[in-house]
Amino acid sequence: MMPTASVIIPNWNGRQHLGVCLEALSRQSFRDFEVILVDNGSTDGSAAYVREQFPEVRLVELGENRGFTGAGNAGYAAAQGRIICLLNNDTEADPGWLAAIAGAFERHPRLGAVASKILLFDRRDHFHTAGDFYRLDGIPGNRGAWQEDWGQYDREEFVFGACGGAAAYSREMLEEIGFLDEAFYFSCEDVDLAWRIHLAGWQVLYVPTAVVYHKLKATGGSVTGSYYDGRNFLYLVWKNYPGSLLRRHWPAILRAQLGITGEGLRAWRGAAARARLRGQLAGLLGLFKMLSQRRRIQASRRLPDDSLTAVLTPVDETL
């Protein structure tokens, strides 16, 4: 019998995190799920560790580093559940995490995605994200990032996106719109997916009882992340931002990009700043790479401008 949910964990040299992550999944109150760990050619013994210590986990070994997106897609290809979950290897899921996700999909049959309440691993009263936002000037971000949790995000609500570090998606929806775009490789692939979810007329629900603790940036790098952020912020605009809205908001998008450029130039001596600038350049050059996908996505768009604007965040609003 097929499981209700499939939990996909991309991994690259994250053996030191896997014990906590996989043990937390073994304690889930919801039991009808499978775990698929996709290893991106790790050299730290991750695959052997999983085989020996967690034989119940399905192991997909890619033999090379295909990034978060490549690993996620490989896991999706192997998954059998009607709910597809993405989970970072440096997380600890609360025992009720999957139950909360499954309950949300039961209550909302046409729901496209569930955003988890992600708290910091070492400061469990502070947020990483309560769902994601996307500003009209083309800048994505995490709701509530670094804020103390005093109950401000304790109600279910529809949001723009779900952070891919702990997100769940409807297989029915993914069969319609596709999963992760491997052109993004690392960073903003979840934001791209959120755009496609909304453009296709689906919704994203933030569920505060779906709690996960995250060792933020434990397996990432500031230089790597800065490059892909610089590039992929522009990829998002080229691929997903509707032309009707782009004609109204392009000055704000341009100002935001020039602001990023200015920050990079002022911090030029820093490797991360230089990487961000290289990423911006790559993003500009990537315009034509995104055009074919843009035509297909915009041609099948179902959400009108007013409904789409309602899920986007004004430039001067902070969350």
N, C-alpha and C positions, 0 to 999 in steps of 0.2 A: 504494500500500500504506500502511495506517495505521501511524504510528510507535508504538513500544512505550511511550514516555513523552512527556508534554507538560509543559514547564516554563513556568509562568505567573508573570510578573513585574508586579505592580501598580506604577504609577509616577505620582508627582505632583511636578513640578518637581525631578526628580532627575537632570537631565542630567549633572551633574558626576560622578555615580557610575556611569553606564551603560557607559562604556568598559571599566572594570575588570570589571564584572559580566558583560557580554556576551562580552568576550574570553576570560574564564575558561571560559565555556560552550563556546566554540569549540574549546577545548583538551581537552574531555572524551574519555577513552579509550573510553567507550561512545558509539556514534554514532547509534543508532536513536532519535532524539528530535527534537521540534520545540520552538521557543522562541516564546512568545506574550507580547508586551509590551502591557499594557493601560494606556493613558494617561488619567489622570483630569483632562483639561482643563488640562494644564500650560501655563504661559505663558513658559517658559524655553527653548523650542525643542527640547524632548525628542523630539517626534515627527519633526520634520525631521531631527534628528541621527541617529535610528535608521534612517530611510529612506535617508539618504545613506551612512552608515558601516556599517550592518548590514542590507543588503537581504534577507538570508536570514531575518530575524526577521519573524514575522507581527505586524503592528501593528493593535491594536484601539483606536480613538480614541473615547472616550466623550463628549468635549466638555464635561464637567462633573465635579466631584469627587464621586464616589460612595463615597469611603472605600476602605479596604483590602478590605472585604467585597464591595462592589459591583463593584470591579475584579476581584477573584478570581472572582466568579460569572460575570462577562462573559467572562473567560478560559476558564473551565470550559465555558461554552456553545460556545466556538469550538474547544475542544481535541478531539483525535482519539485520543490515547493511552489505553492501558489502565491506565497509571500516571499520576496527576495530581500534579505537583509544584508547590508554592508556594515562591517565592524572593523575598526582599527585593531591591530594586534596589541597596542599599548593601552588597552581599556580594561575596565572591570564592570560588567553589567550587573545591575541590581537583580536579585532573584525574580522580581516581578516584571522585568523589562519585556520579555517576549509575550507574556500574558497581556500586558497593556497594549502592545502593538496589535496582537491578534484581535483583541476586543475592539480596537478602533476600526479595523477593517470590517468586522462583523456589523458594527453600527452604521457604517458608511459604505455601502456596497460599491459606489462609484469613486471611492477615494483612491487617489493615485499614489500618495506617499505619506509616510509618518515621520515627523521630526522628533527626535528624542530630546529629553532634558539632559544635557551633558554638563557635568560639573567637573571641576579640577580634581585630579586624583589626590593631590597632596593638600588641597584646601577645599574640603568637600562642602563648604558653605559658600563657595564662589562659583560663578558660571564660566563655562567655556562658551556655550551657546544654548539659547532657548528657541531654536529654529533660526533660519537665516533670512536676511533682508537683501534687497537689491535697490540701490538708489537710482533715481532718474538720471543722474550724471554718470552712470556706468560703473559705480563702485559697489561691490558686494561686501557683506559683512555679517557678523554673528550678533544676534540680538542678546543683549545682556552681558556681553563679554567683559570679564573681570569684575562684574558687579557681585556684591554680596547677595545671597539668596535670602530675602526676607518675605517671600511669598508673592512678589510682583509678577511672576510668571507661573502661577499655580492653576491657571484655567486653560482648558483646551481652546485653541483658536486656530483659524486658518492663517497660514504664513506663506511667504514666498517660497522658501526652500528648506530642505533638510540637509544638515551637515553630513557628508558622506562618511564621517568617522563613526556614526551610529545612526543609520537610516534604514527605512524599510519601504519597499515598493511593491505595487501590485503587478503580478506577472501579466495579467490581462493588459494592463497599460503598457508594460515594456514590450510586449509583442506588437503593440501598435506603433510606438514611437522609438523603439530601440533603447539600448542601455547606455553604457559609457562611451564617449567619443575618445578614441585612443590618440587623437591629435593633441588632446590636452595633456596627456601623459601623467602629470602630477600637478595638482592645484586647479581649482575651479571646475573640475569635471562634474561635481555635484551641482554647481550653479548652472552650468549648461543644461544639465538634465532637468533642473527646476524650471528653466525657461521653456523647454520643450513640453514639460508637463502642463504648464499653464496655457501655452499656445494651442495645445491639443484639446483644451477644455476640461482637464482634470484638476484636482485640488491637492494641496499639501496641508496636513493637519499636525499641529504641534500638540503632543500628548505629554503632559508634565509627569505622569506616573511611569513613563518609560525612561527610567533613570540609568545613566551610564557615567562612570568616572573615567577621566581621560588624562593620561600623562602627556600633557600638551607638548608637541614638538619633540617627543622622546626619540622618534625614529625619522625625523625630518632634519633638514639643514637650512640655515638662514640664507646661504648663498643660493642653493638650489631653489628654495621656495621663492626667493626674491626674483630670480630670473623668470620662473614660470608664472608668478603673479603678474609681472610686468608684461609678459607676452599674452597670457590668457585673458586678462581683463579686456584686451582689445579683441581677441578671438570671440569673446562673448558678444561684443557689440556687432562685429561683422556678421556673425552667424545668426543671432537671435533677435536683436533689437528691431522691432518693426519700423519700416520706412516712414509710416505716418507719424509715429512718435519721435523718430530720429529727426525729422524735419523741424519739430518743435523744440527738441531738447539738445540738439547738437552743440550749441554754445556752452552749455553746462558740462557736457561730456569733454569738449575740448579743454575747458578750464581745468577740469579734474586731471586730465592727462598732463597738461602743462605743469600743474602743481606737483605731480609725481616726478616729472622731469627735473623741476627746480630742486626738489628735495634731494634727488640723486646727485645732481651737480654740486650742491652744497656739501654733501657728504662723500665726495668723489674718492677720497682716500680709503674709504671702507669697501671691502670686497662685495658686500651685499648690495651697496648702493650702485656700484658699477654693474653688478649682475642685473639689477632692476632696469637700468638703462639699456643694457643689451637685450633684455626681454622686450622692452618697449619697441626697439628697432625691429626685432623679429616679429612682433605683433603687427606692426605696420606692413611689413613685407608679406605677412600672412593673409592679407585681405583677399587676394584672389584664390587662395587655398580654401577659404571658407565660402566662396560665392555659390558653388554648386549645392552645398548643403543648405545654404540660406534660401535659395530658390525653392527647394523642396519643402522646407519647414514652413516658410511664409505662405506657400501655395495651399498648404493643408491647415492653415491656422483657423481655429474656431472661435477664439475669444476676441470680442470687439475691444476697441481702444479704451472705452470707459471702464469695462470690467478688468482689463489688464492694468490700467493705471491704478485701480483700487488696491492691487496687491504689490505695487511698487512704492518705494519710500521717497518722500520729497527730499530735495538736496539738503535742506537746512534742518532736517529732523534727525535726532539721535535716538538710539534704542538701547 
